[in-house]
Amino acid sequence: MPKITKAYCQNLDKKDPLAHLRNSFYLPKGKINMDGNSLGSLPKSTKKRLQEVVQKEWGDGMIGSWSSAGWFESPIRVGNKIASLIGAAEGEVIVADTTSVNIYKALCAAISLNEGRKIMLSEKGNFPTDLYMMQGIASFSNGELINKVVEPTAILEELTEEVAVLLLTQVHYKTATIKDMRTITKKAHEKGILVIWDLSHSVGSIEVALNDCQVDFAVGCGYKFLNGGPGAPAFMYVAKRHQKNALSILSGWMGHQDPFAFTDEYTPSPDIARFRCGTPGILGMAALENGVDLFAQTSVKALRKKAIALSHLFMDLMEQECGEFGFTLASPIADEKRAGHVAYSHEEGHGIYQATKKEGVVSDFRTPDILRFGITPMYLRFQDIYKVVRIIKNVMETKAWDRVEYKIRAAIT
């Protein structure tokens, strides 16, 4: 193919129908955010929205804002907005707690619906918190429940009548590999197994069809592609067919059918509200809602189309400019199998990550040797991709990655 040039990339930006979305974000000079798959950039409107919540709603409205400003309904209101991004219906998604806590709630709910089955099943290499939650529940059960983690290739053959729940991540956090949600869920259901999907690297990045795939439960976070800010609230999906009977293990007062009756006995709400637990963090909720509202300007389908084009450009440029430096593509080459980031392995990955960070490339590193580059089409330009690859090339040519300080593993990567 012809050599890719800076002018070629700039021309792609001029033709980009989503280019206007970039103006919605604060993007500091001298930095290119290639880590939006870990923490999305700050929407400009979020600062104004938070100031409004702090001064007008909290400062002036005080406690009355639980009603007048819609604070109390916000977990379901924002949940309904997220539902439209993941193929769910209104009343099936609630924003609450963290991804880890929601995984715990979903696991316990699924187990309660599959009484008599003992196995919680997942795969090796899944995101650690998913596996840790399974381990914690198994430990607390005194042998009543079994935590089983197998090789990814063995999942389908391990689907037996002893398994209560299968917990998988749709998009792998290291490689961006997309799992076949429809086929796996169908195979699990044939054995009576309920399925939980972790959508942390899916929501806002790829098209998700929970109801079409007959998914039982799903969880996800709000601070990656949803641009909800650091530590943004997470969300939990519960199919309507399960809401009335699934156990809400964290039976906090906000999940009661009438929380302001203040009764001594817990009676769960008959709908998605039963999976509320405690009082929602309103500042975090407001920031998340503001990030989610940006999706009203476009569609996940349009974002996905641009993300694929950006990914292709990145991979082609890496081959063109850095092919001699020992990088190995760790993500699938096929578009339908690769989600919102591109990963490369390199034996000097940590040093390369540190050296490129000093030059303004915001990316991340995952042990033992994975460099992750997020593809966030709302604000990433084609010329940004060109700049990033040129920086990587310079780091490799000058061996900037070989500095002594880069030999020390950073505490947070």
Stockholm file with secondary structure:
# STOCKHOLM 1.0

chainA/1-413         MPKITKAYCQNLDKKDPLAHLRNSFYLPKGKINMDGNSLGSLPKSTKKRLQEVVQKEWGDGMIGSWSSAGWFESPIRVGNKIASLIGAAEGEVIVADTTSVNIYKALCAAISLNEGRKIMLSEKGNFPTDLYMMQGIASFSNGELINKVVEPTAILEELTEEVAVLLLTQVHYKTATIKDMRTITKKAHEKGILVIWDLSHSVGSIEVALNDCQVDFAVGCGYKFLNGGPGAPAFMYVAKRHQKNALSILSGWMGHQDPFAFTDEYTPSPDIARFRCGTPGILGMAALENGVDLFAQTSVKALRKKAIALSHLFMDLMEQECGEFGFTLASPIADEKRAGHVAYSHEEGHGIYQATKKEGVVSDFRTPDILRFGITPMYLRFQDIYKVVRIIKNVMETKAWDRVEYKIRAAIT
#=GR chainA/1-413 SS CCCCCHHHHHHHHHHCTTGGGGGGEECCTTCEECCTTTSCCEEHHHHHHHHHIIIIIIIITGGGHHHHTCTTTHHHHHHHHHHTTTTCCTTSEEECSCHHHHHHHHHHHHHHHTTTCCEEEEETTSCHHHHHHHHHHHHHTTTSSEEEEECGGGTGGGCCTTEEEEEEESBCTTTCBBCCHHHHHHHHHHTTCEEEEECTTTTTTSCCCTTTTTCCEEEECSSSTTCCCTTCCCEEEECHHHHTTSCCSSCCGGGBSSGGGCCSSCCBCSSGGGGCCSCCCHHHHHHHHHHHHGGGGSCHHHHHHHHHHHHHHHHHHHHHHHTTTTCEECSCSSGGGBCSEEEEECTTHHHHHHHHHHTTEECEEETTTEEEEECCTTTCCHHHHHHHHHHHHHHHHHTGGGCGGGGSCCSCC
#=GC SS_cons         CCCCCHHHHHHHHHHCTTGGGGGGEECCTTCEECCTTTSCCEEHHHHHHHHHIIIIIIIITGGGHHHHTCTTTHHHHHHHHHHTTTTCCTTSEEECSCHHHHHHHHHHHHHHHTTTCCEEEEETTSCHHHHHHHHHHHHHTTTSSEEEEECGGGTGGGCCTTEEEEEEESBCTTTCBBCCHHHHHHHHHHTTCEEEEECTTTTTTSCCCTTTTTCCEEEECSSSTTCCCTTCCCEEEECHHHHTTSCCSSCCGGGBSSGGGCCSSCCBCSSGGGGCCSCCCHHHHHHHHHHHHGGGGSCHHHHHHHHHHHHHHHHHHHHHHHTTTTCEECSCSSGGGBCSEEEEECTTHHHHHHHHHHTTEECEEETTTEEEEECCTTTCCHHHHHHHHHHHHHHHHHTGGGCGGGGSCCSCC
//
